[in-house]
């Protein structure tokens, strides 16, 4: 597992060092120490982060094709963005997480580009009108192509630093599954906003919710009335709540540190090498255990809506075996159809890479509309399925229980498959020991 002593930072080189980029060795997880303070990122860095975050998202967190379109439209080559490491947060600076939720199809049509920025502006206004300091930091909701990108788009516009970490370490199906919720951090207010319309106006609502489930329900209801899209801002807190140099055991438990840096490093290797085998060797150099689960061709994708989510099943086959990967936005369960056994289940991650060029892909990218999505992954694409062990913090009994409930709900949408619902979480390392034994 990654921890504070094995922290992964973003490696930044001077212009004279750009051609001498250092690879990460097996025992070199931190890469380079920057000292304290905020650091600048360019559009190239953000592209690295988007690719790495897509891989880490367990099939969710938004389409990488959509994220790259957003990035090209909303971040200029001259823009500078900022990030801050988990042990450098100033105690009195205010934090919020900002996200976009809703329909990928609508986003591909051009909607949703301003919704999250409007949510940021409204949270900033709420704090200042409450006689508090304005927002000083943003934190990604999760690891995923879209929701890891969103705070950097705001950073490019408002020059606010993005925290090198997130409360999930992967993408999650529900707001209740974040470490912020598990650690009972204050959720309210929840601010929901629409896109800016042609007159320069947007719709907003500020609500005090009962819990994370209530927040998600209200967000989805709001989105349905606004092109199936909404910007979301919530969990206002201060740097002291997350600064890992202050009571590191207590504060460090509230989120996963260094994940933005992890994504940057993975994404840089993906973009620069475009080599599947080289990426897997690179991934093995990190302390988060990974397993090569399967290689095959995507032969089918089937979706059925449940509770307002896209529940689906992706079939991947080779000459010897077939796999089903079940998802509820995010991939939750991998099942070996031939051997009739579990291969991986959430909170462990089930990640996809194209074998041809190591392109990461989300479930939303598979068999999507090629006229809208430049990174469409058609049926017939050869991919590898890689499992990542969940961070220890995500193996919390409450989070595990929520994953099991989501797995049950997803399998129930495919009764004809007759896949047994797991009655307990079996860690990936245990499954692999039995599977390969």
N, C-alpha and C positions, 0 to 999 in steps of 0.2 A: 504494500500500500504506500501511497505517497504520504509523506508527513513533513513537518516543519524542517527537520534536519536534512531531508532529501528534497527540498523545495525545487520546483521547476520555475525558472524565471525566463522572461523573453530575452533572447540574445539580440543585442543591438550593436552593430559595428559602425565605426566611422566610415566616411566615404573612401578613405584609403584602405580600409580593411574589407570592403564589400566583396572583393574577389577571392578572399581567403576565409570563406565561411567555415567555421569549425563544426564538425559533426559531433554528436553526443555519444560519448563512449558508454560502456556498460555501467560504469560506476560514476559517471559524470552527469548527475541529474540537474544540478543547478545551472550549469553552462557558464554563467558569468555573473559576478556580483556587481550591482550598480550602485550600492550605497542607498541612502535614504532619499525620498523625494518622488516626484512625478517624472514620467518619461514619455517621450514623444513617439508617435507611430505615424507611418505614412499609409497611403492607400495600398501599397504593396503588402505592408504588414497586415492590414485588415483582410486582404485576400487570403493570406496564409491562415489567419484566425478562422475565417469562414470555412475554409476547406477542412481544417482540423476539427472545428466544432461540429461540422456535418458528420464526420466520421464518428465522433464521440457521442452523437445524439441517439444511438440505438434506433436508427430509422426514423426518428422524429425530429422535432425542433425546426421544421420548415424545410422547404425545397431549396437545394443549393442553386438550382437554376434561377429561382426567384430571388434568392439572396444576392446573387451576382448582378441581376438586373437592378435591384434596389441600390446596390453599392455603386454601380456605374452611373445611375441617375442622381444619386444624392451625396456622393463623395467625389470631390475633384482631386486631380493629381497633386494640386498645391496645398490641399487641406492637411492640417496637422491635428492628430488626435492624441489624447493623453491617457495613460493608465497609471495606477498606483498599486504597490504591493501590499499584501495583507497586514504586514507589521509596520507599515508607514502611515496608517490612517491617523489623521488628526482627530482627537477625541471629540471636539465640539462641532465638527462639520456634519451637516445633515446628509443622509443617504436615502435613496428610494430605488426600488426596481421598476423599470419601465419595460413594457412588452406590447406586442401586437398579437391579437388573436382573431381568428376568423377564417374565411374561405380562401384557400390558395387560388382558386379559379378567379375570384374577384381581384386578388392581388396581381395576377398575371394580366388582367384587363387594365391595370393602372391605378386601382384603388388601394388605399391603405398607406400611401407614402407619407402622409402628414399626421395620421392618427396618433402615433406614439409621441411625436414631438409635441402635439397639443396636450397630451396627458402629462408630459413633463412640465409644460408651461403652467398647467393648472395646479399641479402639485407644488411647484415653486410659488405660485400666487397664494395658495392655501397656507403655506408655511409663513410667508412674509405677512399676510393678513392676520395670522395668529401670533404675531410679534416674535417669530422665530427667524433664525438665519435662513437664507435661501439654500437650495440644494448645492452641496459641494462635491458629492460623489454619486455615481450611478453604479449599479451592479446588474449583470445579466441575470435574467430569470433562470436560465438553464444553459446547458451546452447544446447548441443546435445552430444550423446555418442562419436562420432568421433572427431568433431571439438573442443570440450572442452578438449579432451585427447591430441591432437596434440601438443600444446605448452608445456605440461608436459613431453612428450617424448623428446622434444628438451632441456627442463630444465635438464632432467636426463643426457643428453650427454654433455651439455655446461654450466650447473649450473647457468642459467639465471632465474631470478624470474618471475613468472606468476602473473599478476594482478588479484586480487579478484574482478572480474567484467567482463562485456562484453557489446557490443553495441546493444544487442537485447533482452536479458532477456528470450528468447525462441529461437527456430530455425526459420529462415526466408527463404522463397523461393528464394529471390533475394538480391543481394548485395546492391541495391538501397534502401532497406527497413531498413538499419541499422541507428542508431542514429548518427554515424559518418557522413553518407551521409546527413542526414537531417540537421545536424549542420555545414555542409560545411567544414569539416576538409579536409586538403590537401590529396588527394588520391595518387598522383604520387610520385615516379614511381611505376608501377605495374610490379612485377617480377614473371615470370612463369617458372617452371622447371619440368623436367621429373624425373623418377627414375634413379638411377645410374645403368649403364649396367655392363656386366661381365668384361669389360676392365677398369672399375672404372670411366668412363666418364658419363656425363649427358648433356641433351640439355637444353638451357635456352633462354629466350627472356626478354628484359627489354623495356617496352613501356611507353610512355606518353599518357594517355587516355583522352578523352573528359569528361567522367563522369562515374558513377558507372555502368550504362548499357553497355557502351562501354567496360569497364573492364571485365564484365561478359561475353560478347560476345567473346572477344579475348581469355579469359581463356577457354571457351568451345571449341573454334576453335583449340587452342593449344592442349587441352586434346585429341581431336579426332585423332590427329596425333601421340599421344604417349600413346597407350594402353587405350585410354579413361580416362586418369588420369592426373592430374597436381598438383604440389605444387604451392601455391599462397602466395606472400608477398606484402603488400601494407600498406597505411596509416602510413607512417613514421611520427612520432611526438615526442614531448618531454614530460617528466613528468609534466611539468608546465601546459600542455594542459588538463591533467586529474586529477591532484592532488586536492582532494576535500578539503584540508585545505587551499588552495589558491583560493579565490573567489568561495566558495563552490556552490553557486547557479548557477554560470555560468559554472563551470567545471563539476558539478554533473549532469547537463542536458545532457551532451554529451555521457553518457553511464549509464548502470544500475550497481550500486555498490553492492558488497557483494554476487553476484550470485554464485560464486564458493563455498563460504562457505555455501550458501543455499543448493546447490547440495550435498556437503559433508554431511551435517546433514541429509538430506532426504535419501541419499544412505546408510548411516550407519544404519539407522532404517530398511531400506529394507533388507539389508544383514543380520543383526543380528536377526531380528524378523521373517522375511519371513511370516508375518501375514498381510493380506489385511486390516482387520478392525483396527488393531493396527496402521498401517501406516496412515489410514485416520484420526484417532483420533490425531495422531502426527501432521499431516499436518494442522489440525484445530488450532494448537497452534501458527501458524505463522500469521503475519498480512496481508499477501496476501490472499484475499478471494478466497475460493474454493467451488465448488458445486459438489455433486454426481449426475451425469446426467443420468446414465443408467447402468444396469447390464444385461448381456445376453451372448449368444454364438456367436462366429464369424462364420457366415454361408457362406460368400462369399467374395472374393476379386477380383476385375476386374481392369485392367490397360489399359490405352490408352496414347500413347506418344503425348505430345503437346509441341512445342517450345523447344524440346530437354530435357524436363522434364518427369518424370513418373507421369502422372495424374491418379488418381485412385479413387475407391469407395470401401469402406469396409462396409459390411452389418453385423449388430449385432442384434440378435433377442432373445426374451424370449417368454413365453406363451401368453403374452398380446400385445406386441408391437414390432415394428422393427425400427431400426435406419439405416440411411445412413450417413457415414462419408466420405466427399469428401476431397481429398488431391492433392496437387501439390508438391510432396516430403513431405511437411508438411501438417498436417490436417488443413483445412481452414473453413469447415462448417459442422455442425451436424444438420441433418434433421430428425424429427420424421415422419416416413412414415405413421404410423397409424393415428396420429392426424393431419398430414399435416401442420407442423409448424416448424420454426427454433428453435433450442435448444441452439446453440452456434455458433459464427463466429469470425474469426480473426479480430483484433489482440489478442482477448482472445484465450487461449490455450485449446486444446482438447487432453487430455492425457489418455493413456491406462495403465492398470495394470492387470496382471493375478490374478484371484481370488484365485487360489490355493496357491500361494506362494508370492504374491505381486511383481512378476517380472515385471519391466517396459519393454515396448516394443515399437519399432518404426514401422512405416508402412513397412519398408524394412524387418523386421523380420517376418511379418505375411506371412504364406504359402511360406516360402523361401525354399531353398534346404537344407534338414536336413543333408546331407553328407558334406556340406560346412559350415553350420551355426549351431554351437552347441546350440544356443538359438533360433532356429526355433520355431515359434508359429504356429502350424497346425490349419487348419479349425476345428471347433468343440471345441476350447478352450473357457472356460468361463472367461470373462473379466469384469472389471468395467471401465466405462468412467467417467473421472473426469475433470471438467472445472476449469481453473484458470483465474481469472480476469487479464486483461492486466495491466501492469504498466502504470501509468498516462502518462509517457513520450511517450509510444507507441500509445496513443490515439491522437497523433498529426494528424491534418487533412491530411497531405501529406501521412503519413504511412497508415492511414485508407483508403485513396483513392487507394493506391497501393494494399491493401488487397482486396478491393472490386473488383478491376480489375482482380486480380488473381482468386477470387471466380467466377466471370463471365466467365473467360476463362475455368476454370475447369468444371463448369456446362455445358458449351457449348459442351464439349467433351462427354456429356451424354444426348443428346437431348430427348431420349426416356423416360427419367424420368420425364420430364416436371416440374422440380423444378423452382419456380420463382426466378429470380436473385434479391437479395436484393438491393434496391436503396439507402440504407443508413446503416451505422453501428448501430446495436442495442447492447448495452453493455450486458454482460452476466447477470449482476445483474437485469437489466430490463427484459430480457427474462425469467429469473427464477421467477421473481415476477408474470409475466403473466402466465407462464407455470404451476406454482404450485397453481395459484389462482383459 
